[in-house]
Amino acid sequence: MEKRKTNIIDKKFQLRTTFSIIGVVYLVVSIIIAAIAINAALNNRQLSELMQRHRGIISTQYETLSDVLALSRTRTWDKLESASEKMSRDIDRNMTQIDENIATMRRIYTSNYVLMIAVFVIVIVQGALLYILLIRKTHRISGPILIMTRQIEDIIEGRCPDVRPIRENDEFRHFYERFGTMIEVLRDRYPRKKPD
């Protein structure tokens, strides 16, 4: 049996089937991507706002501490100095927490974009794989139909076609076997005339 060079033998059927299935998959994936993108955009906006707020808190705390320390140096109040030292420790602790929060927010912010890129790449790869798989699958359908179409054309033109086996993985095996039986019955009923 000769090997075909291309898997696309019935362009209209194979490409329409392939692209309609890929289109449905891409539609669903597009909805998912849109939902993820909206979620990521909202998260990123909130993270940006949180980072700005933290920067403002840090700035305000430093200004307050500077004012308290300046006041404690000009006055000799022990309690004020003790309060300013406690405030300084609190601010240092808060600063550490704020820095950790900002680092976490940056990781979330970055992971949102990495997720979007990963989903985009996966969708592209999925589309390519679906195309290859669907072209192969439709080839197993189009092959037997092409053979039967040619055999029908031979019958219409008055020739009795030769029945040849189809490939092992082709679809419509039972139908093709019945079609071959029909051709054999036609051959027996209407034998070929030998040329004079």
N, C-alpha and C positions, 0 to 999 in steps of 0.2 A: 504494500500500500504506500503510495507516495505521501510524503510529509508536506503539509501546507506551510507556506512561508509567513503567513500572517494569521492572526487570530480574528481579525475583523473581516468577515466575508459578507455580512449583511449589515452594511453601515446603518441604514435607517433603523432597523430593529435593535441592533446591539447598542448603538450609541444612545438612542432614545431611552432604552431600558436602563442602561448604565447611568446616564445623566439624570434621569428622573429619580432613581434611588439615591444617587449622590446628592441631588438637590434636596430631597426630603431630609437626609441626614444633616446636610449643611444648614438647613432651616432650623432644625432642632438645636444643633450646636450653636448657631448664631444667637438663638434665644438664650441659651445658657451663658454664652460669652457676654451678651448684653447685660444679663443679670449680674454676672461677676464684675463686669466693668462698672456698672452703676454702684454696686456695693464697694468696690475698691475706691472709686472716686469719692464717695461719701466718707469712707474711712480715712482716706488721705486728707480730705479737707478737715475732718475733725482732728486728726493727728497734727496737722499744721497749726490749727487753732490752739491745741493744747501746748505745743512747743512754744508758741508766741506767749501764751499765758505764763508758762514756766519762766520764760526769759524776763517777763515783767515782774514776776514774784521775786526772782533773784535780784533784779535791779533795785526793787523797793526795799528788800531786806538789807542789801548792802548800804543803801542810803540811810536807813533807820539805824543800823549799827554804827555807821560813821558819825551820825548825829549824837547818838547816846555816848559813844566813846569820847567825842569832843567835849560834850557836856560834863562827863565824869572827870575829865582832866582839868577843866576849869574850876570845878567845885570840889570840895573835899568830902563829899558825902559817901560814906562807906557802903551804904545800902544801894546807892545808884551804881556804884562800881561793881558790886556783887551781881546786881540785876543785869548789867551790861555784859558781864562775863557769861552768865547763864544764857542770855540772849545770843551771845556769840556761839556758844556750844550748840544751842538749838538751831541756829542758822546753819552751822556747819553740817549738822545731821540732816537738816532739810535739804541742803545743797547736794549732799551725797544722794539722797533719795530722788531729788529732781534730776540729777545727772543720770541716775539709773533709769528713771522713767523716760527721759529724752532718748537714751540709747535704745530702750525697748521700742519706743515709738518709731525711731528711725528704722529699726529692723522690720517692724510691721509695714511701714511705708515702702521699704525696699521689697519685701516679700510680696506685696500686692502687685508690683510691676513684674517681678519674676514669675509670679503665677500667671499673669496675663500673657506674657511671652511664651511660657510653657504651653498654655492652652492653645495659643495660636499655632505653635509648631506642631503640636499633636494633631490639631485639626487638619493642617496641610498634609502631614504624613498619612493620616487616616483617609483623606481624600484620594491620595495617590494609591494606597493599598486597595481601597474600594474599587477604584478604576480598574486596576489590574485584575482583581478577583472577579469583578462583574464582566469584564471583557472575556475572560476565560470561561466563565459560566455560560454567557450568552453564545460563545463560540460552540459549546457543546450542544446548544439548541439549534443554532443556525446551520451547523454542518449537515446534520441529517435532513433538514428542510431544503438546503441547497441541492443535495444529492437527489432528493425526491422531486424537486422542481425540474432538474435536468432530465430525470427519467420521464416525467410527465411530458416535457417538451418533445422528447424522442417519440413517445407514443402518439402525440398529436401530429408529428411530422411523418408518421407511418413506420417508424423504426421500433423494433422491440429492444428495449434497453437491457444491458447486462446488469444483473443484481450483484452488487458487491457488498461485503460486510462494512458496517460502520465501525468507528473506533470503540474501544471497550468502555470508555468513560462518557460516550455521547448519550444524550437524553433521547427519549422517544424510541428506545430499543424495541419495545413490544409493537408499537405502531409501525416502525420501519420493517419489522419482520412480517407483519400482516401485509404491508405494502408490497414487499418482495414476493410473498405468496400470491398476491393478486397478479403481479407481473408474470409469474410462472404459469398461473392459470390462463392468462391471456396468450402466452406463448404456446401453450398446449392447444387452445381453442383455435388460434389463428396462426398456424405454422407459416414460417417464412417461405416465400416462393423462391425457388432457385432460379437464378438468371439463365436465360436461354443461351 
